[in-house]
Each structure stands twice: as C-alpha cells, then as structure tokens.
Amino acid sequence: MLEGLPPELSELTEPHLQRWIEAALAEGRHDFGRGYQGRVLLYEQPGGRLIVKVPPQGWLGWLYRAMMRHEYRVYRRLRGFEGVPRCYGL
C-alpha cells in the first residue's frame, strides 16, 4: 500500500514496485545497504528516488516482517515531525 507519494513519483504503483524489487533481488542490483533486518535498495527514476527496505526471507522471515510492520506503525505515528524519514507504505 503506497500512500502520499510525492508528485514526481505519483504514478508508481505497488505491482510495479513489487516487480522491480523481485528483479533487483534476482539480479543483485540496486543495493544501497544490508543489515540484520534485510536489504536496502535504491529505486531511481527521472522524477525521483526511494529507499526500499526488503526483509530477509527464510525460516525467520515472519519475525522480520513483524518487525517491519511495527517500524511502519512507528513511522506513521511520527509523520510530520522534522528529521523523521517519510514512509510511503509497507
């Protein structure tokens, strides 16, 4: 669910972003960073860019997805505070 995207990215759809993530992971491209919570990918297009966080897969995948849902709820509560990154969806 993508919400509140800036105008330059307003045509980005969730299915398009999902396909892009799958291709980026399969090809090992667009890596911006890695950590215990997964990989961070850089999505760029002429109008703008996004950081996309992808949880690890595997037998603990359920735990990482739960942690990401919690992080999403925190970002929603902090929306509008200066210095807090914008979160456009889960």
PDB file of N, CA, C and O in Angstrom:
ATOM      1  N   MET A   1       0.835  -1.169   0.000  1.00  0.00           N
ATOM      2  CA  MET A   1       0.000   0.000   0.000  1.00  0.00           C
ATOM      3  C   MET A   1       0.889   1.245   0.000  1.00  0.00           C
ATOM      4  O   MET A   1       1.523   1.571   1.004  1.00  0.00           O
ATOM      5  N   LEU A   2       0.922   1.912  -1.110  1.00  0.00           N
ATOM      6  CA  LEU A   2       1.688   3.146  -1.226  1.00  0.00           C
ATOM      7  C   LEU A   2       0.748   4.318  -1.017  1.00  0.00           C
ATOM      8  O   LEU A   2      -0.331   4.374  -1.606  1.00  0.00           O
ATOM      9  N   GLU A   3       1.164   5.253  -0.177  1.00  0.00           N
ATOM     10  CA  GLU A   3       0.298   6.403   0.094  1.00  0.00           C
ATOM     11  C   GLU A   3       1.135   7.663   0.272  1.00  0.00           C
ATOM     12  O   GLU A   3       2.208   7.633   0.875  1.00  0.00           O
ATOM     13  N   GLY A   4       0.637   8.749  -0.252  1.00  0.00           N
ATOM     14  CA  GLY A   4       1.287  10.039  -0.052  1.00  0.00           C
ATOM     15  C   GLY A   4       2.575  10.241  -0.819  1.00  0.00           C
ATOM     16  O   GLY A   4       3.425  11.030  -0.408  1.00  0.00           O
ATOM     17  N   LEU A   5       2.732   9.529  -1.945  1.00  0.00           N
ATOM     18  CA  LEU A   5       3.950   9.703  -2.730  1.00  0.00           C
ATOM     19  C   LEU A   5       4.058  11.131  -3.239  1.00  0.00           C
ATOM     20  O   LEU A   5       3.042  11.769  -3.517  1.00  0.00           O
ATOM     21  N   PRO A   6       5.274  11.637  -3.364  1.00  0.00           N
ATOM     22  CA  PRO A   6       5.428  12.980  -3.930  1.00  0.00           C
ATOM     23  C   PRO A   6       4.946  12.991  -5.380  1.00  0.00           C
ATOM     24  O   PRO A   6       4.931  11.942  -6.024  1.00  0.00           O
ATOM     25  N   PRO A   7       4.551  14.150  -5.906  1.00  0.00           N
ATOM     26  CA  PRO A   7       4.004  14.229  -7.258  1.00  0.00           C
ATOM     27  C   PRO A   7       4.897  13.593  -8.322  1.00  0.00           C
ATOM     28  O   PRO A   7       4.393  12.991  -9.270  1.00  0.00           O
ATOM     29  N   GLU A   8       6.205  13.720  -8.177  1.00  0.00           N
ATOM     30  CA  GLU A   8       7.106  13.172  -9.196  1.00  0.00           C
ATOM     31  C   GLU A   8       7.122  11.642  -9.216  1.00  0.00           C
ATOM     32  O   GLU A   8       7.621  11.042 -10.168  1.00  0.00           O
ATOM     33  N   LEU A   9       6.584  11.014  -8.181  1.00  0.00           N
ATOM     34  CA  LEU A   9       6.507   9.550  -8.135  1.00  0.00           C
ATOM     35  C   LEU A   9       5.068   9.056  -8.059  1.00  0.00           C
ATOM     36  O   LEU A   9       4.832   7.878  -7.787  1.00  0.00           O
ATOM     37  N   SER A  10       4.111   9.939  -8.295  1.00  0.00           N
ATOM     38  CA  SER A  10       2.703   9.606  -8.080  1.00  0.00           C
ATOM     39  C   SER A  10       2.196   8.478  -8.985  1.00  0.00           C
ATOM     40  O   SER A  10       1.194   7.843  -8.656  1.00  0.00           O
ATOM     41  N   GLU A  11       2.852   8.216 -10.098  1.00  0.00           N
ATOM     42  CA  GLU A  11       2.388   7.155 -10.994  1.00  0.00           C
ATOM     43  C   GLU A  11       2.958   5.786 -10.635  1.00  0.00           C
ATOM     44  O   GLU A  11       2.632   4.790 -11.281  1.00  0.00           O
ATOM     45  N   LEU A  12       3.802   5.731  -9.614  1.00  0.00           N
ATOM     46  CA  LEU A  12       4.380   4.468  -9.168  1.00  0.00           C
ATOM     47  C   LEU A  12       3.290   3.634  -8.507  1.00  0.00           C
ATOM     48  O   LEU A  12       2.606   4.106  -7.599  1.00  0.00           O
ATOM     49  N   THR A  13       3.131   2.410  -8.957  1.00  0.00           N
ATOM     50  CA  THR A  13       2.116   1.527  -8.383  1.00  0.00           C
ATOM     51  C   THR A  13       2.785   0.414  -7.590  1.00  0.00           C
ATOM     52  O   THR A  13       3.952   0.089  -7.807  1.00  0.00           O
ATOM     53  N   GLU A  14       2.033  -0.155  -6.682  1.00  0.00           N
ATOM     54  CA  GLU A  14       2.556  -1.245  -5.867  1.00  0.00           C
ATOM     55  C   GLU A  14       2.965  -2.451  -6.717  1.00  0.00           C
ATOM     56  O   GLU A  14       4.035  -3.009  -6.474  1.00  0.00           O
ATOM     57  N   PRO A  15       2.154  -2.889  -7.717  1.00  0.00           N
ATOM     58  CA  PRO A  15       2.589  -4.016  -8.553  1.00  0.00           C
ATOM     59  C   PRO A  15       3.899  -3.721  -9.301  1.00  0.00           C
ATOM     60  O   PRO A  15       4.760  -4.592  -9.419  1.00  0.00           O
ATOM     61  N   HIS A  16       4.042  -2.485  -9.806  1.00  0.00           N
ATOM     62  CA  HIS A  16       5.289  -2.128 -10.499  1.00  0.00           C
ATOM     63  C   HIS A  16       6.475  -2.203  -9.543  1.00  0.00           C
ATOM     64  O   HIS A  16       7.524  -2.748  -9.888  1.00  0.00           O
ATOM     65  N   LEU A  17       6.307  -1.657  -8.347  1.00  0.00           N
ATOM     66  CA  LEU A  17       7.390  -1.664  -7.369  1.00  0.00           C
ATOM     67  C   LEU A  17       7.719  -3.093  -6.948  1.00  0.00           C
ATOM     68  O   LEU A  17       8.891  -3.414  -6.755  1.00  0.00           O
ATOM     69  N   GLN A  18       6.724  -3.951  -6.802  1.00  0.00           N
ATOM     70  CA  GLN A  18       6.947  -5.359  -6.443  1.00  0.00           C
ATOM     71  C   GLN A  18       7.765  -6.063  -7.525  1.00  0.00           C
ATOM     72  O   GLN A  18       8.702  -6.799  -7.214  1.00  0.00           O
ATOM     73  N   ARG A  19       7.421  -5.843  -8.777  1.00  0.00           N
ATOM     74  CA  ARG A  19       8.194  -6.457  -9.881  1.00  0.00           C
ATOM     75  C   ARG A  19       9.626  -5.944  -9.882  1.00  0.00           C
ATOM     76  O   ARG A  19      10.569  -6.704 -10.104  1.00  0.00           O
ATOM     77  N   TRP A  20       9.783  -4.634  -9.629  1.00  0.00           N
ATOM     78  CA  TRP A  20      11.111  -4.047  -9.597  1.00  0.00           C
ATOM     79  C   TRP A  20      11.945  -4.660  -8.472  1.00  0.00           C
ATOM     80  O   TRP A  20      13.116  -4.977  -8.677  1.00  0.00           O
ATOM     81  N   ILE A  21      11.358  -4.828  -7.292  1.00  0.00           N
ATOM     82  CA  ILE A  21      12.058  -5.427  -6.149  1.00  0.00           C
ATOM     83  C   ILE A  21      12.484  -6.849  -6.487  1.00  0.00           C
ATOM     84  O   ILE A  21      13.633  -7.225  -6.252  1.00  0.00           O
ATOM     85  N   GLU A  22      11.568  -7.641  -7.039  1.00  0.00           N
ATOM     86  CA  GLU A  22      11.894  -9.025  -7.391  1.00  0.00           C
ATOM     87  C   GLU A  22      13.040  -9.086  -8.394  1.00  0.00           C
ATOM     88  O   GLU A  22      13.942  -9.911  -8.254  1.00  0.00           O
ATOM     89  N   ALA A  23      13.012  -8.221  -9.400  1.00  0.00           N
ATOM     90  CA  ALA A  23      14.087  -8.200 -10.398  1.00  0.00           C
ATOM     91  C   ALA A  23      15.400  -7.741  -9.777  1.00  0.00           C
ATOM     92  O   ALA A  23      16.453  -8.313 -10.062  1.00  0.00           O
ATOM     93  N   ALA A  24      15.351  -6.714  -8.929  1.00  0.00           N
ATOM     94  CA  ALA A  24      16.566  -6.204  -8.287  1.00  0.00           C
ATOM     95  C   ALA A  24      17.209  -7.279  -7.416  1.00  0.00           C
ATOM     96  O   ALA A  24      18.431  -7.423  -7.413  1.00  0.00           O
ATOM     97  N   LEU A  25      16.396  -8.034  -6.677  1.00  0.00           N
ATOM     98  CA  LEU A  25      16.928  -9.097  -5.826  1.00  0.00           C
ATOM     99  C   LEU A  25      17.498 -10.233  -6.666  1.00  0.00           C
ATOM    100  O   LEU A  25      18.569 -10.756  -6.359  1.00  0.00           O
ATOM    101  N   ALA A  26      16.789 -10.617  -7.724  1.00  0.00           N
ATOM    102  CA  ALA A  26      17.247 -11.711  -8.579  1.00  0.00           C
ATOM    103  C   ALA A  26      18.548 -11.366  -9.297  1.00  0.00           C
ATOM    104  O   ALA A  26      19.409 -12.226  -9.483  1.00  0.00           O
ATOM    105  N   GLU A  27      18.684 -10.107  -9.697  1.00  0.00           N
ATOM    106  CA  GLU A  27      19.860  -9.680 -10.449  1.00  0.00           C
ATOM    107  C   GLU A  27      20.974  -9.159  -9.539  1.00  0.00           C
ATOM    108  O   GLU A  27      22.086  -8.914 -10.005  1.00  0.00           O
ATOM    109  N   GLY A  28      20.686  -8.990  -8.257  1.00  0.00           N
ATOM    110  CA  GLY A  28      21.680  -8.455  -7.332  1.00  0.00           C
ATOM    111  C   GLY A  28      22.042  -7.009  -7.627  1.00  0.00           C
ATOM    112  O   GLY A  28      23.192  -6.605  -7.461  1.00  0.00           O
ATOM    113  N   ARG A  29      21.056  -6.230  -8.068  1.00  0.00           N
ATOM    114  CA  ARG A  29      21.307  -4.838  -8.441  1.00  0.00           C
ATOM    115  C   ARG A  29      20.615  -3.887  -7.474  1.00  0.00           C
ATOM    116  O   ARG A  29      19.757  -4.290  -6.688  1.00  0.00           O
ATOM    117  N   HIS A  30      20.998  -2.641  -7.545  1.00  0.00           N
ATOM    118  CA  HIS A  30      20.372  -1.535  -6.808  1.00  0.00           C
ATOM    119  C   HIS A  30      20.592  -1.605  -5.300  1.00  0.00           C
ATOM    120  O   HIS A  30      19.868  -0.966  -4.537  1.00  0.00           O
ATOM    121  N   ASP A  31      21.593  -2.381  -4.863  1.00  0.00           N
ATOM    122  CA  ASP A  31      21.881  -2.458  -3.427  1.00  0.00           C
ATOM    123  C   ASP A  31      22.349  -1.113  -2.901  1.00  0.00           C
ATOM    124  O   ASP A  31      23.219  -0.469  -3.488  1.00  0.00           O
ATOM    125  N   PHE A  32      21.769  -0.703  -1.805  1.00  0.00           N
ATOM    126  CA  PHE A  32      22.172   0.523  -1.129  1.00  0.00           C
ATOM    127  C   PHE A  32      22.810   0.179   0.213  1.00  0.00           C
ATOM    128  O   PHE A  32      23.640   0.927   0.729  1.00  0.00           O
ATOM    129  N   GLY A  33      22.412  -0.967   0.770  1.00  0.00           N
ATOM    130  CA  GLY A  33      22.972  -1.414   2.034  1.00  0.00           C
ATOM    131  C   GLY A  33      22.338  -2.712   2.489  1.00  0.00           C
ATOM    132  O   GLY A  33      21.348  -3.174   1.921  1.00  0.00           O
ATOM    133  N   ARG A  34      22.930  -3.296   3.533  1.00  0.00           N
ATOM    134  CA  ARG A  34      22.425  -4.542   4.116  1.00  0.00           C
ATOM    135  C   ARG A  34      22.581  -4.468   5.624  1.00  0.00           C
ATOM    136  O   ARG A  34      23.458  -3.777   6.143  1.00  0.00           O
ATOM    137  N   GLY A  35      21.716  -5.188   6.313  1.00  0.00           N
ATOM    138  CA  GLY A  35      21.795  -5.245   7.759  1.00  0.00           C
ATOM    139  C   GLY A  35      21.031  -6.451   8.262  1.00  0.00           C
ATOM    140  O   GLY A  35      20.554  -7.267   7.473  1.00  0.00           O
ATOM    141  N   TYR A  36      20.917  -6.564   9.570  1.00  0.00           N
ATOM    142  CA  TYR A  36      20.234  -7.730  10.131  1.00  0.00           C
ATOM    143  C   TYR A  36      18.750  -7.737   9.783  1.00  0.00           C
ATOM    144  O   TYR A  36      18.121  -8.795   9.817  1.00  0.00           O
ATOM    145  N   GLN A  37      18.177  -6.586   9.450  1.00  0.00           N
ATOM    146  CA  GLN A  37      16.761  -6.523   9.084  1.00  0.00           C
ATOM    147  C   GLN A  37      16.536  -6.687   7.588  1.00  0.00           C
ATOM    148  O   GLN A  37      15.397  -6.584   7.132  1.00  0.00           O
ATOM    149  N   GLY A  38      17.570  -6.933   6.822  1.00  0.00           N
ATOM    150  CA  GLY A  38      17.389  -7.180   5.404  1.00  0.00           C
ATOM    151  C   GLY A  38      18.250  -6.300   4.523  1.00  0.00           C
ATOM    152  O   GLY A  38      19.292  -5.790   4.936  1.00  0.00           O
ATOM    153  N   ARG A  39      17.782  -6.138   3.298  1.00  0.00           N
ATOM    154  CA  ARG A  39      18.496  -5.342   2.304  1.00  0.00           C
ATOM    155  C   ARG A  39      17.786  -4.020   2.082  1.00  0.00           C
ATOM    156  O   ARG A  39      16.574  -3.897   2.263  1.00  0.00           O
ATOM    157  N   VAL A  40      18.572  -3.045   1.687  1.00  0.00           N
ATOM    158  CA  VAL A  40      18.039  -1.730   1.353  1.00  0.00           C
ATOM    159  C   VAL A  40      18.386  -1.479  -0.104  1.00  0.00           C
ATOM    160  O   VAL A  40      19.552  -1.534  -0.495  1.00  0.00           O
ATOM    161  N   LEU A  41      17.361  -1.203  -0.903  1.00  0.00           N
ATOM    162  CA  LEU A  41      17.530  -0.982  -2.335  1.00  0.00           C
ATOM    163  C   LEU A  41      17.250   0.478  -2.663  1.00  0.00           C
ATOM    164  O   LEU A  41      16.451   1.135  -1.996  1.00  0.00           O
ATOM    165  N   LEU A  42      17.912   0.973  -3.692  1.00  0.00           N
ATOM    166  CA  LEU A  42      17.690   2.341  -4.165  1.00  0.00           C
ATOM    167  C   LEU A  42      16.907   2.283  -5.466  1.00  0.00           C
ATOM    168  O   LEU A  42      17.398   1.786  -6.479  1.00  0.00           O
ATOM    169  N   TYR A  43      15.682   2.795  -5.426  1.00  0.00           N
ATOM    170  CA  TYR A  43      14.822   2.882  -6.606  1.00  0.00           C
ATOM    171  C   TYR A  43      14.965   4.293  -7.156  1.00  0.00           C
ATOM    172  O   TYR A  43      14.688   5.269  -6.459  1.00  0.00           O
ATOM    173  N   GLU A  44      15.400   4.400  -8.411  1.00  0.00           N
ATOM    174  CA  GLU A  44      15.560   5.717  -9.036  1.00  0.00           C
ATOM    175  C   GLU A  44      14.834   5.749 -10.370  1.00  0.00           C
ATOM    176  O   GLU A  44      14.848   4.782 -11.132  1.00  0.00           O
ATOM    177  N   GLN A  45      14.209   6.867 -10.628  1.00  0.00           N
ATOM    178  CA  GLN A  45      13.636   7.156 -11.936  1.00  0.00           C
ATOM    179  C   GLN A  45      13.830   8.641 -12.170  1.00  0.00           C
ATOM    180  O   GLN A  45      14.159   9.363 -11.228  1.00  0.00           O
ATOM    181  N   PRO A  46      13.640   9.123 -13.384  1.00  0.00           N
ATOM    182  CA  PRO A  46      13.924  10.535 -13.648  1.00  0.00           C
ATOM    183  C   PRO A  46      13.252  11.510 -12.689  1.00  0.00           C
ATOM    184  O   PRO A  46      13.826  12.558 -12.394  1.00  0.00           O
ATOM    185  N   GLY A  47      12.064  11.203 -12.195  1.00  0.00           N
ATOM    186  CA  GLY A  47      11.353  12.139 -11.334  1.00  0.00           C
ATOM    187  C   GLY A  47      11.716  12.089  -9.869  1.00  0.00           C
ATOM    188  O   GLY A  47      11.393  13.017  -9.127  1.00  0.00           O
ATOM    189  N   GLY A  48      12.378  11.034  -9.429  1.00  0.00           N
ATOM    190  CA  GLY A  48      12.690  10.943  -8.009  1.00  0.00           C
ATOM    191  C   GLY A  48      13.292   9.602  -7.647  1.00  0.00           C
ATOM    192  O   GLY A  48      13.562   8.766  -8.509  1.00  0.00           O
ATOM    193  N   ARG A  49      13.496   9.414  -6.351  1.00  0.00           N
ATOM    194  CA  ARG A  49      14.065   8.156  -5.887  1.00  0.00           C
ATOM    195  C   ARG A  49      13.505   7.805  -4.516  1.00  0.00           C
ATOM    196  O   ARG A  49      13.053   8.669  -3.764  1.00  0.00           O
ATOM    197  N   LEU A  50      13.548   6.515  -4.216  1.00  0.00           N
ATOM    198  CA  LEU A  50      13.063   5.986  -2.952  1.00  0.00           C
ATOM    199  C   LEU A  50      14.079   4.990  -2.406  1.00  0.00           C
ATOM    200  O   LEU A  50      14.821   4.366  -3.165  1.00  0.00           O
ATOM    201  N   ILE A  51      14.104   4.851  -1.109  1.00  0.00           N
ATOM    202  CA  ILE A  51      14.836   3.773  -0.466  1.00  0.00           C
ATOM    203  C   ILE A  51      13.792   2.712  -0.138  1.00  0.00           C
ATOM    204  O   ILE A  51      12.757   3.016   0.455  1.00  0.00           O
ATOM    205  N   VAL A  52      14.066   1.464  -0.526  1.00  0.00           N
ATOM    206  CA  VAL A  52      13.133   0.360  -0.320  1.00  0.00           C
ATOM    207  C   VAL A  52      13.802  -0.668   0.588  1.00  0.00           C
ATOM    208  O   VAL A  52      14.866  -1.195   0.264  1.00  0.00           O
ATOM    209  N   LYS A  53      13.178  -0.943   1.711  1.00  0.00           N
ATOM    210  CA  LYS A  53      13.715  -1.910   2.665  1.00  0.00           C
ATOM    211  C   LYS A  53      13.034  -3.256   2.431  1.00  0.00           C
ATOM    212  O   LYS A  53      11.806  -3.336   2.393  1.00  0.00           O
ATOM    213  N   VAL A  54      13.840  -4.321   2.273  1.00  0.00           N
ATOM    214  CA  VAL A  54      13.314  -5.652   1.981  1.00  0.00           C
ATOM    215  C   VAL A  54      13.745  -6.599   3.103  1.00  0.00           C
ATOM    216  O   VAL A  54      14.942  -6.796   3.312  1.00  0.00           O
ATOM    217  N   PRO A  55      12.785  -7.189   3.831  1.00  0.00           N
ATOM    218  CA  PRO A  55      13.165  -8.083   4.932  1.00  0.00           C
ATOM    219  C   PRO A  55      13.781  -9.376   4.408  1.00  0.00           C
ATOM    220  O   PRO A  55      13.503  -9.791   3.283  1.00  0.00           O
ATOM    221  N   PRO A  56      14.617 -10.012   5.229  1.00  0.00           N
ATOM    222  CA  PRO A  56      15.204 -11.292   4.816  1.00  0.00           C
ATOM    223  C   PRO A  56      14.120 -12.357   4.672  1.00  0.00           C
ATOM    224  O   PRO A  56      13.073 -12.292   5.315  1.00  0.00           O
ATOM    225  N   GLN A  57      14.392 -13.322   3.828  1.00  0.00           N
ATOM    226  CA  GLN A  57      13.499 -14.462   3.660  1.00  0.00           C
ATOM    227  C   GLN A  57      14.027 -15.597   4.535  1.00  0.00           C
ATOM    228  O   GLN A  57      15.039 -15.439   5.218  1.00  0.00           O
ATOM    229  N   GLY A  58      13.358 -16.714   4.514  1.00  0.00           N
ATOM    230  CA  GLY A  58      13.840 -17.865   5.273  1.00  0.00           C
ATOM    231  C   GLY A  58      12.944 -18.168   6.461  1.00  0.00           C
ATOM    232  O   GLY A  58      11.840 -17.637   6.581  1.00  0.00           O
ATOM    233  N   TRP A  59      13.442 -19.030   7.332  1.00  0.00           N
ATOM    234  CA  TRP A  59      12.608 -19.530   8.416  1.00  0.00           C
ATOM    235  C   TRP A  59      12.279 -18.471   9.452  1.00  0.00           C
ATOM    236  O   TRP A  59      11.311 -18.631  10.195  1.00  0.00           O
ATOM    237  N   LEU A  60      13.053 -17.390   9.528  1.00  0.00           N
ATOM    238  CA  LEU A  60      12.728 -16.292  10.439  1.00  0.00           C
ATOM    239  C   LEU A  60      12.054 -15.119   9.726  1.00  0.00           C
ATOM    240  O   LEU A  60      11.889 -14.045  10.304  1.00  0.00           O
ATOM    241  N   GLY A  61      11.669 -15.331   8.481  1.00  0.00           N
ATOM    242  CA  GLY A  61      11.046 -14.269   7.699  1.00  0.00           C
ATOM    243  C   GLY A  61       9.832 -13.664   8.381  1.00  0.00           C
ATOM    244  O   GLY A  61       9.618 -12.454   8.303  1.00  0.00           O
ATOM    245  N   TRP A  62       9.039 -14.484   9.046  1.00  0.00           N
ATOM    246  CA  TRP A  62       7.838 -13.996   9.734  1.00  0.00           C
ATOM    247  C   TRP A  62       8.207 -12.967  10.798  1.00  0.00           C
ATOM    248  O   TRP A  62       7.499 -11.979  10.989  1.00  0.00           O
ATOM    249  N   LEU A  63       9.338 -13.209  11.499  1.00  0.00           N
ATOM    250  CA  LEU A  63       9.760 -12.288  12.547  1.00  0.00           C
ATOM    251  C   LEU A  63      10.203 -10.946  11.958  1.00  0.00           C
ATOM    252  O   LEU A  63       9.852  -9.889  12.482  1.00  0.00           O
ATOM    253  N   TYR A  64      10.972 -10.993  10.874  1.00  0.00           N
ATOM    254  CA  TYR A  64      11.430  -9.762  10.245  1.00  0.00           C
ATOM    255  C   TYR A  64      10.269  -8.963   9.657  1.00  0.00           C
ATOM    256  O   TYR A  64      10.270  -7.733   9.712  1.00  0.00           O
ATOM    257  N   ARG A  65       9.284  -9.654   9.099  1.00  0.00           N
ATOM    258  CA  ARG A  65       8.107  -8.955   8.575  1.00  0.00           C
ATOM    259  C   ARG A  65       7.324  -8.302   9.712  1.00  0.00           C
ATOM    260  O   ARG A  65       6.815  -7.192   9.555  1.00  0.00           O
ATOM    261  N   ALA A  66       7.223  -8.983  10.858  1.00  0.00           N
ATOM    262  CA  ALA A  66       6.537  -8.397  12.022  1.00  0.00           C
ATOM    263  C   ALA A  66       7.286  -7.160  12.511  1.00  0.00           C
ATOM    264  O   ALA A  66       6.663  -6.160  12.869  1.00  0.00           O
ATOM    265  N   MET A  67       8.612  -7.221  12.527  1.00  0.00           N
ATOM    266  CA  MET A  67       9.406  -6.065  12.949  1.00  0.00           C
ATOM    267  C   MET A  67       9.207  -4.899  11.985  1.00  0.00           C
ATOM    268  O   MET A  67       9.150  -3.742  12.400  1.00  0.00           O
ATOM    269  N   MET A  68       9.103  -5.216  10.693  1.00  0.00           N
ATOM    270  CA  MET A  68       8.910  -4.161   9.700  1.00  0.00           C
ATOM    271  C   MET A  68       7.520  -3.539   9.831  1.00  0.00           C
ATOM    272  O   MET A  68       7.370  -2.329   9.659  1.00  0.00           O
ATOM    273  N   ARG A  69       6.503  -4.348  10.132  1.00  0.00           N
ATOM    274  CA  ARG A  69       5.164  -3.795  10.356  1.00  0.00           C
ATOM    275  C   ARG A  69       5.165  -2.858  11.567  1.00  0.00           C
ATOM    276  O   ARG A  69       4.525  -1.807  11.541  1.00  0.00           O
ATOM    277  N   HIS A  70       5.881  -3.238  12.621  1.00  0.00           N
ATOM    278  CA  HIS A  70       5.995  -2.378  13.806  1.00  0.00           C
ATOM    279  C   HIS A  70       6.695  -1.067  13.437  1.00  0.00           C
ATOM    280  O   HIS A  70       6.240   0.011  13.819  1.00  0.00           O
ATOM    281  N   GLU A  71       7.789  -1.161  12.704  1.00  0.00           N
ATOM    282  CA  GLU A  71       8.519   0.037  12.273  1.00  0.00           C
ATOM    283  C   GLU A  71       7.617   0.946  11.443  1.00  0.00           C
ATOM    284  O   GLU A  71       7.660   2.166  11.595  1.00  0.00           O
ATOM    285  N   TYR A  72       6.803   0.361  10.567  1.00  0.00           N
ATOM    286  CA  TYR A  72       5.866   1.127   9.747  1.00  0.00           C
ATOM    287  C   TYR A  72       4.875   1.894  10.629  1.00  0.00           C
ATOM    288  O   TYR A  72       4.606   3.071  10.390  1.00  0.00           O
ATOM    289  N   ARG A  73       4.336   1.217  11.650  1.00  0.00           N
ATOM    290  CA  ARG A  73       3.393   1.886  12.553  1.00  0.00           C
ATOM    291  C   ARG A  73       4.065   3.051  13.285  1.00  0.00           C
ATOM    292  O   ARG A  73       3.449   4.097  13.485  1.00  0.00           O
ATOM    293  N   VAL A  74       5.312   2.871  13.679  1.00  0.00           N
ATOM    294  CA  VAL A  74       6.044   3.952  14.354  1.00  0.00           C
ATOM    295  C   VAL A  74       6.217   5.131  13.410  1.00  0.00           C
ATOM    296  O   VAL A  74       5.974   6.272  13.802  1.00  0.00           O
ATOM    297  N   TYR A  75       6.637   4.876  12.161  1.00  0.00           N
ATOM    298  CA  TYR A  75       6.800   5.962  11.187  1.00  0.00           C
ATOM    299  C   TYR A  75       5.475   6.697  10.957  1.00  0.00           C
ATOM    300  O   TYR A  75       5.465   7.919  10.810  1.00  0.00           O
ATOM    301  N   ARG A  76       4.374   5.973  10.927  1.00  0.00           N
ATOM    302  CA  ARG A  76       3.070   6.633  10.741  1.00  0.00           C
ATOM    303  C   ARG A  76       2.758   7.559  11.908  1.00  0.00           C
ATOM    304  O   ARG A  76       2.218   8.647  11.706  1.00  0.00           O
ATOM    305  N   ARG A  77       3.090   7.145  13.120  1.00  0.00           N
ATOM    306  CA  ARG A  77       2.834   7.990  14.293  1.00  0.00           C
ATOM    307  C   ARG A  77       3.726   9.223  14.313  1.00  0.00           C
ATOM    308  O   ARG A  77       3.342  10.266  14.843  1.00  0.00           O
ATOM    309  N   LEU A  78       4.917   9.102  13.734  1.00  0.00           N
ATOM    310  CA  LEU A  78       5.873  10.213  13.733  1.00  0.00           C
ATOM    311  C   LEU A  78       5.782  11.084  12.484  1.00  0.00           C
ATOM    312  O   LEU A  78       6.564  12.020  12.318  1.00  0.00           O
ATOM    313  N   ARG A  79       4.837  10.778  11.616  1.00  0.00           N
ATOM    314  CA  ARG A  79       4.685  11.534  10.372  1.00  0.00           C
ATOM    315  C   ARG A  79       4.537  13.021  10.666  1.00  0.00           C
ATOM    316  O   ARG A  79       3.765  13.424  11.536  1.00  0.00           O
ATOM    317  N   GLY A  80       5.285  13.821   9.929  1.00  0.00           N
ATOM    318  CA  GLY A  80       5.192  15.257  10.070  1.00  0.00           C
ATOM    319  C   GLY A  80       6.233  15.861  11.010  1.00  0.00           C
ATOM    320  O   GLY A  80       6.411  17.079  11.035  1.00  0.00           O
ATOM    321  N   PHE A  81       6.922  15.019  11.784  1.00  0.00           N
ATOM    322  CA  PHE A  81       7.973  15.538  12.653  1.00  0.00           C
ATOM    323  C   PHE A  81       9.231  15.785  11.833  1.00  0.00           C
ATOM    324  O   PHE A  81       9.629  14.954  11.018  1.00  0.00           O
ATOM    325  N   GLU A  82       9.844  16.926  12.057  1.00  0.00           N
ATOM    326  CA  GLU A  82      11.068  17.269  11.341  1.00  0.00           C
ATOM    327  C   GLU A  82      12.170  16.265  11.667  1.00  0.00           C
ATOM    328  O   GLU A  82      12.353  15.885  12.824  1.00  0.00           O
ATOM    329  N   GLY A  83      12.895  15.843  10.645  1.00  0.00           N
ATOM    330  CA  GLY A  83      14.016  14.928  10.824  1.00  0.00           C
ATOM    331  C   GLY A  83      13.647  13.452  10.761  1.00  0.00           C
ATOM    332  O   GLY A  83      14.537  12.601  10.766  1.00  0.00           O
ATOM    333  N   VAL A  84      12.354  13.125  10.700  1.00  0.00           N
ATOM    334  CA  VAL A  84      11.923  11.734  10.624  1.00  0.00           C
ATOM    335  C   VAL A  84      11.698  11.399   9.156  1.00  0.00           C
ATOM    336  O   VAL A  84      10.970  12.116   8.469  1.00  0.00           O
ATOM    337  N   PRO A  85      12.310  10.317   8.658  1.00  0.00           N
ATOM    338  CA  PRO A  85      12.122   9.951   7.238  1.00  0.00           C
ATOM    339  C   PRO A  85      10.643   9.667   6.941  1.00  0.00           C
ATOM    340  O   PRO A  85       9.902   9.186   7.798  1.00  0.00           O
ATOM    341  N   ARG A  86      10.246   9.970   5.732  1.00  0.00           N
ATOM    342  CA  ARG A  86       8.878   9.659   5.299  1.00  0.00           C
ATOM    343  C   ARG A  86       8.797   8.186   4.939  1.00  0.00           C
ATOM    344  O   ARG A  86       9.716   7.614   4.352  1.00  0.00           O
ATOM    345  N   CYS A  87       7.688   7.598   5.299  1.00  0.00           N
ATOM    346  CA  CYS A  87       7.432   6.197   4.950  1.00  0.00           C
ATOM    347  C   CYS A  87       6.163   6.195   4.104  1.00  0.00           C
ATOM    348  O   CYS A  87       5.106   6.631   4.561  1.00  0.00           O
ATOM    349  N   TYR A  88       6.268   5.701   2.867  1.00  0.00           N
ATOM    350  CA  TYR A  88       5.147   5.759   1.937  1.00  0.00           C
ATOM    351  C   TYR A  88       4.318   4.471   1.900  1.00  0.00           C
ATOM    352  O   TYR A  88       3.335   4.387   1.164  1.00  0.00           O
ATOM    353  N   GLY A  89       4.704   3.495   2.670  1.00  0.00           N
ATOM    354  CA  GLY A  89       3.901   2.276   2.675  1.00  0.00           C
ATOM    355  C   GLY A  89       4.691   1.084   3.141  1.00  0.00           C
ATOM    356  O   GLY A  89       5.884   1.152   3.435  1.00  0.00           O
ATOM    357  N   LEU A  90       3.980   0.008   3.191  1.00  0.00           N
ATOM    358  CA  LEU A  90       4.552  -1.238   3.683  1.00  0.00           C
ATOM    359  C   LEU A  90       4.542  -2.245   2.560  1.00  0.00           C
ATOM    360  O   LEU A  90       4.981  -3.380   2.745  1.00  0.00           O
TER     361      LEU A  90
END
